[in-house]
Amino acid sequence: MLSVPTLWTAFIINFLALGLIWAYVTRSYPKFAAAPYWTASAFAAALGASLASLRIVVDSLLPLLAGGTVLIIASCLAAMGVRRFYDRPVGWRQTALITGLGTAGMTFFAFGYDHQPIRMFIYSVAQVLPFALTLKLLLARENGRVNAGARLAATVAILIIAIYGMRVLSNVMQVGGEFSFLRFTPVHSISILVLMFLSMSWNFGFLLMAMDRLRNEVADLALLDDLTGVGNRRHLLQRLTEECARSERSGESFALLVIDLDGFKAINDTHGHAAGDACLQHFTLMAQTRLRPGDMLARTGGDEFCVVLPSSTLREGAMIARRILDVCREDAEACVGADIPISLSIGVAQWTREMGAFPDRVIAAADHALYAAKKDGKNRHAIYDPAPPLAPGIDPASMPERALRLHA
């Protein structure tokens, strides 16, 4: 059987190692809001175990009381980290309430009325209550799926709660011998080792949660335009491929806008590239105010943008195009002094079955309409409406040009 000092030492080293890992994560990813709480939790657990281990050399319950209090705080900090991970607000009121009530109860049954089973019961409840409060968040679906690390952390939390419950029950019923922090029975030694392993697994679950979140953020950045923050060309093609496949299955069309800022090269040449970048950002903000939930704005390069309008017809696409043009015209009319008015041309196209699952075809159709808008004087929109085929049996070569146009 492992000795008591060996178990306490292993417990302390375990949490110190976890604290160092989380400290590295906190320093490397300062915007990861949960990491500081999990760092503090690991170091607090190491401190609590160190204080509790002083009971071996100090003939007093004060080390156990102090260590138990710090360990309860460590659990609360871990729970706060889970809340921050899911962007929930955190406050110290709950931590203060759990810690205060737990410490008060342990103090009373240590010095007012010495009763070890009740003291251990109070400590166990205060220790596992933060674990229980995180279960709903850890088991909730994020963006339609359950995070694997969160599921692991939730499973481990349930096991820790169960082990603390069994320890309390065995202590009350004196199964496996009377519990003592000075002399561990084989049953109690095994429970300590299991709790140590589970604490490492719990933090490993947090690490998996962090890795999954950071990986998703990197993937999102790869699909965003650095300057404007909207989707980039890769994201646009990915979305168009999905929309084409969906439309082929359902037969429901979607619309696409191709937008080009008029005279953007002149803005760069006259006012500088910084002013041009500001115009692109300003246009992005204006355009987004006229889009519907579910519509996607993407910058495909330079001064060119696209808007994907799911489940939309050519008429609805033209309506959105007019709304974008109107807001830009109103903004241009309000320009004074050094303000730069923004003018744009828009081509509107609708997916048809003939285009199939090929995004480049619907882009080409919208581009064709854009060229028509440019040719008609810019600062306007045009729709792609291909002319119907000639009637069968008509030979275009045999008809004069004027007659051919009239027939069409």
N, C-alpha and C positions, 0 to 999 in steps of 0.2 A: 504493500500500500504506500502511496506517495505521502511524504511528510507534509505537515501543515505549512511550514515555511516555503517548501518547494512549490506547493499549489499557489500560494499567495504571490510568490515571485513570478511564476509563469503567467498568472493573471495580469500582473502589472506590466510585464514585458509585452504581452499580447496587445494590450491597449496602447502602450507607448508606440509600438510598431504601426498600429492602425492610425494613431494620431499623426505620425510622421508622413504616412502615405497621404492622408487628407490634407496635411499642411502643404505638401507638394502640389496637390490638385488645386488648392486654394490660391497658391502663388501663380501657378501656370494658367489658371482660368479665373481671373478675378471677377468676371461677370457671372460666374456660376454661383448663384445666391445660396444654394443649400450647403456648399462645401464648408464655409466657416462654421456653421452650426455642427456639422458632423466632425470637424476637426476638434472643436471645443468639447464635444461629447466624448470623444476618445480620450483626450487628455484628462478630462474630468473623471472618467472612469478609472484611469490609471492612478490619479490622485486619491480617489475614494478608496481604491483597493489598498494603496499604501498606508492611508490613515487607519483603515480597519486592521491591517496586519500588525499595527503597533500594539494591538491587544495581546499579542504573544509575549511582549516584554513589559507591558504596563498593566498593573492589576487594577483596572478600572474599566467601566463601560463607556467612558467618554470617547476613546478611539473608535469603537463600534458605532456610537451615535454620530460622530463627525463623518466617519467613512460612509455610513448608510445615507446620510443627508446628501453628500456629494454624489454618490451613485444615483440617487433619485434625480438630482439635477442633471446628471449625464443622460439619463433616459429622456427627460423632458427636452433637453437640447437636441437629441436625435429626432424626437417627434417634431420639433420646430423646423428642423432641416427638411423633413418630409413635406411639411406644409409649404415651405419656401420653394421646394422643388416643383410643386404643383401650383405655384404662384398664388397661394393663399396667404392672407395677412397673418402675421404672428405677433403675439404680445406676451409680455412677461407675467400677466395676471394669472393665467392658468398654471404656469410653472411655479409661481410664488404660492398659489393656493395648494397645489399638490405637495410641494416640498414643505410648506409650513405646517399643514395638517399632519403629514407623515412624521415630521420631526417632533411636533408637539406630542403626538400619540406615543412615539418611541420613548421620548423623554419621560412622560408620565409613567409608563410601564417599566421604566428602567430605574427611576429614582423615587417616584411617588409610590408606586405599587409594583414591585419587581415581579414580572410575570413574563417569562421568556417566550412561551408559545404565542401569546397575544402580541408581544413586541414584534415577533417575526411575522405574524400575520399582517400587521400594519405596514411593516417595511415591504413585504411582498406585494401588497395591494398598490402602494404608492409607486413601487418599482415597475409594475407591469401595466398600470393604468395608461401611461403615455403610449406604450406599445399597442394597447387595445384601441386607442383613439386614432391611430394611424391606419388601421386596417381598411376602413372604408375608402380612403384615398388610394392606398396601395393596390386595392383590388378593382378600382374604377378603371374604365376604359379611357385611354387618352388617344384622341383622333381615331376612334373606332377600333382600337386594339389595346390589349393588355400588355404593358411593359414586362418583359421576361424578368428583369431585375426586380421590379416591384412585386411580381408574383412570388419570387424567391424570398424577398424580405418579408412579405406578408405570411408566407408559410412558416418561416423561421420565427416570426413574432408569435404566431399561434403556438408553436412548440415551446417557446420560452415561457409563455403564459401557463401552459399545461404543466411544465416542470416545476415552476414556482408553486402552482396549486398542489402538486403531489408532495412537494417538500413541506408545505404547511400542513397538509393532511397527515403525512407520516410523522411530523413533529408532534402534532396534537395526539395522535394515536400511539406515538413512540414505536413506530415501525422502523426497524433498522437501527435502533438505539437512539438515545437522547442526543439531540443536535447540540453541538458546541463549536464555537469558533476557535477553541484551543485544541480540541481533539476531534478529528474527522474520522467517522466510521467508514468502512468500505462503501456503503451506500451513499453517504454524503460526499465522499471523495469522487465517486463516479458522477454524481449530479453536478459537482463543481466543474469537472472536466467537460461534461456535456454542455453546460452553460458557456464555458469558454469557447468551445467549438462553435456553438450556435451564435455567439456574439461575433465571431469572425465571419461566419456565414451571413449574418445580418448585414454587416458592413460590406461584404462582398456583393450582396444584393444592391446596396447603395451604389457601389462602384459600377455595377452593370447598368443601373439606371442612369448614372452620369455619362457612361460611355455611349449609351443609346441616344441620350439627349444631344451630346456633342456631335455624334455622327449625323444626326438629323439636321443639326444646325449647319454643319459643313455641306451636307447635300443641298440644303436650301440655298446657301450662299452660291453654290455652283450653278443655280438656276436663276439668280437675280442679277440685274444690271447694277454695277457698282455705283454709277452716278445717280440714277433716278430711284433705285430701290424696287422697280417693277421687274417683271419677268424678262429674261433675256431671250435670244433667238432659240437656244436649246430648249428652254421651257416652253416657248411658243410651239415649236415643232412637236414636242411631247404632248402638249395639250391638244393640238390639232389632230394628231394621230388618234388620240382617244376619242375626240369628237367625231371624226370620220368613221371609226369603228362603231361607235354608238349609233350614229345616224344610219349606217348600213343595216344594223340589226333592227332598229325601231322604225326606220323610214321617216323619222322626224328630222327636219333640216336644222342647220345652224347658219349664222351669218358671220362674216368676217369683214372688218374695216382695215384698210391699209392707209396710214396717215403719213403725210410728208409735210414738214414745215417749209413754207415758201420763203425763198431768199435767205436760207440759213447760212449759206457760205458768205453772203454779204455781211451778215451780223458778225461772224467770226473775223472777217477781214477788217471791218470798220471798228468794232468795239473790243475785239480780242476774244480768245477762246474761253476765258473765265466768264465773260458776259454770255457767250453762247451756251456754256454749261448751265448758267443760271436760267436761261430761257427754257432749256430742256426740262429742268427741274420744275420750273413754274408751270409749264404746259402739262407736265405729268400730274401735278396737284389739281389743276383746273379740270383736266379730262376725267380724273377719278371721281370728281363731284357729280358728274353726269352719267356715270355708269350704274348699272343695277347690281344687286348682290348676285354673285356667281359669274359676272362678266370679268374677263381677264385682259388687262393692259400689259403689253410687252414692248420693249424697245429692241428692234431688230438690228440696229446699227446706225451710227451717225444721227441724223435727224428723222429717222424713219421709225414708226411705231405701228403696231397692230393691235386690234381689239377683237377678241373672240367672244361672240354672243351666242351662248348655248340656247338651243330650242327657240330659235328666232327665225323669222322670215326676212325676205329682202326689204319688205316695207318697214318692219321693226328696226332693221339695220339702218335704213335711211333716216328713221326718226332719231336714233341715237347719234348718228352723224350730224344731223341738224342741231341737236342739243349741244354737242361739243363745239361746233362752229359758232353757235350763238354765244356761248360763254367766252370764247376767245375773242369774238368781235366786241362784246361788251367790255372786256378787259382792255382791248386795244383802244377803244374810244375813251377810256378813262386814263390812258397814259398821258403823263405830263413831264416836261423837263427831259431828263436823261432816261426816262423809261423807254423800253424797247417793245413796240407792239409785235404781237405774234400773229402771223397769218398761216393758214394751213389748207391743204387740199386733201380730200378723203375719197377713196374708192371703196365701194360697197359691193360685196358679192355674197351669194347664197350657195351653200352646198347642194348639189343635185346628185341623183343616183349615177349619172354618167361620170361624175368625178371619182366615185368609188372611194377606196381607202387610201387616196393619194393626196396628202396635204398640199403638195406643190401645185396641184391643179386649182384648188380653191384660192391659193395665194396668187397664182397667175391671173385668175379671173379678176380678183380685187385690184391687182396691179394694172390690168387693162383699164379698169374703170378709173383708177387714179390718173393715168395718163390722159384720159378724156377730160377729167376735171382740170388738169393743168392746161390742157389745150384750150379749154373754154374760158380761160382767164384767171384761174387759181382762186384761192379763198372760197372754195365751194366744194360740193360733193357730187359724185356721179355714181350711178349704179351700173352693174354689169348685167345686161339683158341681151343675150345673144339673139341675133335675128333668126327667125324660123327658116328651115331649109326651103329651097325652091320646090315647086310642085313637080312631081314625077313627070318625066317626058319633056321637060323644058331644057333646051341646050343653051346655056349661057353664052356660048361663043357665037351663036347665030342671032343673038338679040343685040340691038344697039345699046350703048351704055345708058342712055336716058331711059329707054324702055325697060331695061333690066332693073334700074333703080325703082321705077314706078311699079313694076311687077313685085319686087321685094317689099 
